[in-house]
Amino acid sequence: MKKGIFGFVFVVAILIAGVGVAFFIQKFSAPSEVARPLTAPPPPPGGNRPIPPPSTTPPSQTPPPSTGGIAPPPQNGNTSPGNFIYSFNELKSGSLNGKVIHCSGPLFTPAHHDAYLAAFPTTKSYMVRADINIGIGRSLIDKKVENLAAVFGKYPHELPLLSILYTMSLQSKTVVGQDKEITEGKFDADLKKIAALIQSFHRTTFVRLAQEFNGSWNGYHQVYFANAFPSIVNLFKEQGVTNAVYMWNYMPQAQPFPYLDWYPGDDAVDWWSVDVFAEHFKQPAANAELKKFLADAKAHGKPVIIPESGPSTLGTTDISVWDAWFKPYFELINADTNIKGFCYSNEDFTKTTSGIGWKDVELQNSPVKPLYQAELVKPQYLNQQ
């Protein structure tokens, strides 16, 4: 009998010791690796467009200020965690009473945008831009959406400008657009998650689909592109998205391009958009293509925004860049009343491009900073309220 009791006690002791060891292993072991964040394909050989910068660990979510919490969206699709003076319908139609929306970007990391806001505290941007590519790393779509929710959530006083790409790179480094796959519904599950993300912003969101569709660095196909764009718009609407303004984005180059053959149609597109870099004021042919696109936008009755811009091959370390690029840039915006907004790409292109000679165009330490600030204080520019 004593041997039986002794054996029972021994077994219980062994079990307790095992549980204790397991607890300490779980308690003090290193945490699991964070899921790999968004990456992007390299440019094709000879490509002339920057690739997105290296990934960073997703920032932690910070709550909005206690004085302006995220409110449920009203019927017009616009909310005011920040003091946005225009309704969704006014923003969609571009009825901004002669004002020009000022935007910063891109949001590769919140610190990047914070530096811009700190540089211009009296004229803080009205919008902020970030990108997502659903054509690569599809298994990471949840992490990508989580990252975007976190970074946009840090800036409740700015309207989101979300660029959605669908491209992938092959082993040969050739970039292939996934517009055919979009029309076949292969990305519907991913797009539904992005639709929910846009709804969660609770404020008007500008959605740029397949940015720079004409660029070889994206690899889209004319036969599919014009159908892929409206299919995404329709899917978002079916998912209940009522706060999105849809943008069609072109990158003018020195060679004429039949962009209207790629047009998704006036019913799918709310704003036309065009990117403006150094060559658009250095090369007459590229400038002519830019002006032609702007004229066609006006003919279609569509407002225009410049979602990416900067003196890419000039840099901002010398004051001479003001006359070479910034002056004609702002003259363009002020001369064409159909241009309703711009987004300056405040980044160091030497770190985010590959082998194309683009330079640092950041403004916070540039000699053109006071001139830029003096431009933004003019009454036509709409900054944070």
C-alpha positions in Angstrom: 0.0 0.0 0.0 2.8 2.4 0.9 4.5 1.6 -2.3 1.4 2.5 -4.3 1.0 5.8 -2.5 4.6 6.6 -3.0 4.3 5.8 -6.7 1.2 8.1 -7.1 3.0 11.0 -5.4 6.0 10.5 -7.5 3.9 10.7 -10.8 2.1 13.9 -9.6 5.5 15.5 -8.8 6.8 14.7 -12.2 3.7 16.2 -13.9 4.0 19.4 -11.8 7.6 19.8 -12.7 6.9 19.3 -16.4 4.2 22.0 -16.4 6.6 24.4 -14.6 9.4 23.8 -17.2 6.9 24.4 -20.1 5.7 27.6 -18.5 9.3 29.0 -18.1 10.1 28.0 -21.7 7.0 29.8 -23.0 7.5 32.8 -20.7 11.1 33.6 -21.5 11.6 32.4 -25.1 12.1 35.0 -27.8 9.0 36.3 -29.6 8.2 35.0 -33.0 9.4 37.0 -36.0 7.1 39.7 -37.3 5.6 38.9 -40.7 7.7 40.3 -43.5 6.3 43.7 -44.6 5.4 44.9 -48.0 8.1 44.7 -50.7 8.0 45.6 -54.3 9.5 44.2 -57.5 12.7 45.7 -59.0 12.4 47.8 -62.2 12.8 46.1 -65.6 16.2 46.3 -67.3 16.5 49.9 -68.6 13.5 51.1 -66.7 13.4 54.7 -65.9 11.1 54.8 -62.9 12.0 54.5 -59.2 11.1 51.3 -57.2 9.5 51.7 -53.8 12.0 51.9 -51.0 13.0 49.0 -48.7 10.4 47.7 -46.3 10.3 48.9 -42.7 8.9 47.3 -39.7 5.2 48.4 -39.5 4.7 51.2 -37.0 2.6 50.8 -33.9 -0.9 52.2 -34.1 -1.4 55.4 -32.1 -4.9 56.6 -31.1 -6.2 59.8 -32.6 -6.3 62.9 -30.4 -9.0 62.8 -27.7 -10.4 66.0 -29.0 -11.2 64.5 -32.4 -12.0 60.8 -32.3 -13.0 58.8 -35.4 -16.7 59.3 -35.8 -19.2 57.1 -37.7 -19.4 58.1 -41.4 -22.4 60.3 -42.2 -24.5 59.8 -45.4 -22.3 61.9 -47.7 -19.3 59.7 -47.2 -17.2 62.4 -45.4 -16.4 62.6 -41.7 -14.4 65.0 -39.6 -11.8 63.5 -37.3 -10.1 66.4 -38.8 -11.8 69.7 -39.8 -12.4 68.9 -43.5 -14.3 71.8 -44.9 -15.4 70.1 -48.1 -18.0 67.3 -48.3 -17.5 64.1 -50.2 -19.6 65.2 -53.1 -17.6 68.5 -53.4 -14.3 66.6 -53.3 -15.5 64.0 -55.9 -16.6 66.7 -58.3 -13.6 69.0 -57.6 -15.8 71.8 -56.5 -13.3 73.4 -54.2 -14.0 77.1 -54.8 -10.7 77.7 -56.4 -8.7 76.0 -53.7 -5.8 73.6 -54.4 -5.3 70.6 -52.1 -1.8 70.3 -50.8 -0.5 66.8 -50.2 2.6 65.2 -48.9 3.9 61.7 -49.4 4.7 58.9 -49.7 4.1 57.2 -46.3 6.8 54.7 -46.5 7.2 55.3 -42.8 5.4 57.8 -40.6 8.7 59.4 -39.6 9.2 60.4 -43.3 5.9 62.3 -43.3 6.5 63.7 -39.8 9.7 65.4 -41.0 7.7 67.1 -43.8 5.0 68.3 -41.3 7.7 69.6 -39.0 9.4 71.5 -41.8 6.1 73.4 -42.6 4.2 73.7 -39.4 2.0 76.6 -40.6 1.0 74.9 -43.9 0.5 71.3 -43.0 -0.7 69.1 -45.8 -4.4 68.4 -46.4 -3.7 64.9 -47.7 -1.2 62.1 -47.2 -0.3 59.3 -49.7 0.6 55.6 -49.3 0.8 52.7 -51.7 -0.1 49.0 -51.7 0.8 46.4 -54.3 -1.5 43.4 -54.3 0.3 41.7 -57.2 3.1 40.5 -55.0 3.3 38.9 -51.6 -0.4 38.0 -51.7 -0.1 35.9 -48.6 0.8 39.1 -46.7 -2.3 41.0 -47.7 -3.5 41.1 -44.1 -0.2 42.5 -42.9 -0.2 45.1 -45.7 -3.7 46.2 -44.8 -2.8 46.3 -41.1 0.2 48.5 -41.9 -1.9 50.9 -43.9 -4.5 51.2 -41.2 -1.7 52.0 -38.7 0.0 54.7 -40.8 -3.1 56.4 -42.0 -4.6 56.2 -38.5 -1.7 58.4 -37.3 -3.0 61.3 -39.4 -6.7 61.7 -38.8 -6.5 65.4 -39.9 -5.5 64.5 -43.5 -7.3 62.8 -46.3 -5.9 59.4 -47.4 -4.6 59.1 -50.9 -4.2 55.3 -51.5 -2.4 54.0 -54.5 -3.3 50.4 -55.4 -0.9 48.6 -57.8 -1.3 45.1 -59.2 2.1 44.1 -60.6 4.6 41.4 -60.1 8.2 40.6 -61.2 9.2 37.4 -62.8 12.5 35.6 -62.2 13.8 37.3 -65.3 13.2 40.6 -63.5 10.5 41.5 -66.1 7.6 43.3 -64.4 4.2 42.0 -65.5 0.9 43.8 -64.7 -1.9 41.7 -63.2 -4.7 43.5 -64.9 -5.9 40.3 -66.7 -6.0 38.6 -63.3 -8.1 41.5 -62.0 -10.7 41.0 -64.7 -10.8 37.3 -63.9 -11.6 37.9 -60.3 -8.4 36.4 -58.9 -7.8 39.4 -56.6 -11.3 39.8 -55.4 -10.6 38.5 -51.9 -7.6 40.9 -51.5 -9.6 43.8 -52.9 -12.5 43.2 -50.5 -10.0 43.6 -47.6 -8.8 46.9 -49.1 -12.5 48.0 -49.5 -13.0 47.4 -45.8 -9.8 49.4 -45.1 -11.1 52.4 -47.1 -14.4 52.2 -45.3 -12.6 52.2 -41.9 -11.0 55.6 -42.7 -14.3 57.3 -42.2 -13.4 60.1 -44.4 -13.1 60.8 -48.1 -10.3 58.7 -49.6 -8.7 59.3 -53.0 -8.0 55.9 -54.6 -5.3 55.8 -57.4 -5.7 52.6 -59.3 -2.7 51.1 -61.3 -0.6 54.3 -61.0 1.4 55.3 -64.1 -0.4 52.6 -66.2 1.6 53.5 -69.3 5.0 52.8 -67.7 7.0 49.8 -68.8 8.0 49.5 -65.1 4.4 48.3 -64.4 3.8 46.0 -67.4 0.0 46.6 -67.8 -1.8 45.5 -71.0 -4.0 47.7 -73.1 -6.4 44.8 -73.8 -7.2 44.3 -70.1 -6.4 47.6 -68.4 -9.5 49.6 -69.3 -11.7 46.8 -68.0 -9.7 46.0 -64.9 -10.1 49.6 -63.6 -13.9 49.7 -63.6 -14.2 46.2 -62.3 -12.4 47.3 -59.1 -14.6 50.4 -58.8 -17.7 48.2 -59.1 -16.4 45.7 -56.6 -15.7 48.5 -54.1 -19.2 49.9 -54.6 -20.7 46.4 -54.1 -18.8 46.2 -50.9 -20.5 49.4 -49.7 -17.6 51.8 -50.2 -19.2 55.3 -50.4 -16.2 57.4 -49.5 -13.8 56.8 -52.4 -12.8 59.2 -55.2 -11.3 57.2 -58.1 -8.2 58.5 -59.9 -6.7 57.6 -63.3 -3.0 58.2 -63.3 -0.7 58.9 -66.3 3.1 59.4 -66.5 3.9 61.7 -69.5 7.2 61.0 -71.3 9.0 62.4 -74.3 7.2 60.0 -76.7 3.5 60.5 -77.4 1.3 57.8 -75.9 -2.3 56.8 -76.9 -3.5 57.1 -73.3 -7.1 57.6 -74.3 -7.1 54.0 -75.7 -6.5 53.0 -72.1 -9.2 55.2 -70.6 -11.6 53.3 -68.3 -14.4 55.7 -69.0 -16.0 58.8 -67.4 -18.3 56.6 -65.3 -15.4 54.9 -63.5 -13.1 57.8 -63.2 -13.7 60.8 -60.9 -10.3 62.6 -61.2 -7.6 62.5 -63.8 -4.1 62.6 -62.4 -0.6 63.1 -63.8 2.9 62.8 -62.3 5.3 65.6 -62.8 9.1 65.3 -62.5 12.2 67.0 -63.7 11.9 65.9 -67.4 8.6 67.7 -67.7 10.3 71.0 -67.5 13.6 70.0 -69.1 12.3 68.2 -72.1 9.9 70.1 -74.5 8.4 66.8 -75.8 7.5 65.6 -72.3 6.1 69.0 -71.4 4.0 69.0 -74.5 2.6 65.5 -73.6 1.8 66.8 -70.1 -0.1 69.8 -71.5 -2.0 67.6 -73.9 -3.1 65.4 -71.1 -4.3 68.4 -69.0 -6.3 69.7 -72.0 -8.0 66.3 -72.5 -8.9 66.2 -68.8 -10.6 69.5 -69.1 -12.4 68.3 -72.2 -13.8 65.4 -70.3 -14.9 67.7 -67.5 -12.6 65.9 -64.9 -10.6 67.7 -62.2 -6.8 67.0 -62.1 -4.4 66.2 -59.2 -0.7 65.7 -59.3 -0.1 62.7 -56.9 3.7 62.5 -57.4 6.1 65.2 -58.2 9.6 66.5 -57.6 12.8 67.8 -59.3 14.0 64.2 -59.6 17.2 64.5 -61.5 18.0 68.0 -60.2 17.8 67.5 -56.4 17.2 70.3 -53.9 20.7 71.1 -52.5 21.1 74.2 -54.7 18.9 77.3 -54.7 19.0 77.3 -58.5 16.5 74.4 -58.6 13.8 76.9 -57.6 13.9 78.6 -60.9 14.7 75.4 -62.8 11.8 73.3 -61.5 9.7 74.8 -58.6 8.8 78.1 -60.3 7.5 76.5 -63.5 5.8 73.8 -61.4 3.8 76.3 -59.4 3.2 78.4 -62.5 1.6 75.3 -64.1 -0.6 74.7 -61.1 -1.7 78.3 -60.8 -2.3 78.8 -64.5 -4.6 75.8 -64.9 -7.6 76.2 -62.6 -8.6 72.6 -63.4 -5.6 71.4 -61.4 -7.1 70.9 -57.9 -4.3 69.4 -56.0 -0.7 68.3 -55.8 1.4 65.9 -53.8 5.1 66.6 -53.4 7.3 63.5 -53.1 9.5 64.6 -50.2 12.1 61.8 -50.3 15.7 61.0 -51.0 15.5 59.3 -54.3 19.1 58.1 -54.0 17.8 55.6 -51.4 14.5 54.7 -53.1 15.5 54.4 -56.8 18.0 52.1 -58.6 20.6 53.3 -61.1 18.6 56.1 -62.8 20.4 59.1 -61.4 17.5 60.5 -59.3 18.6 62.7 -56.4 17.6 63.8 -52.9 14.6 66.1 -53.2 13.7 66.5 -49.6 12.8 70.0 -48.5 13.4 70.2 -44.8 17.1 70.9 -45.2 17.0 72.5 -48.6 17.8 76.2 -49.4 14.5 76.3 -51.3 12.5 75.6 -48.1 11.6 79.2 -47.3 10.5 79.8 -50.9 8.3 76.7 -50.8 6.8 77.9 -47.6 6.1 81.3 -49.0 4.3 79.7 -51.9 2.1 77.6 -49.7 0.9 80.5 -47.5 -0.9 82.0 -50.6 -4.6 81.8 -50.1 -5.3 79.3 -53.0 -3.6 76.4 -51.2 -5.8 74.3 -48.8 -3.8 73.2 -45.9 -4.9 71.5 -42.6 -7.6 73.4 -40.9 
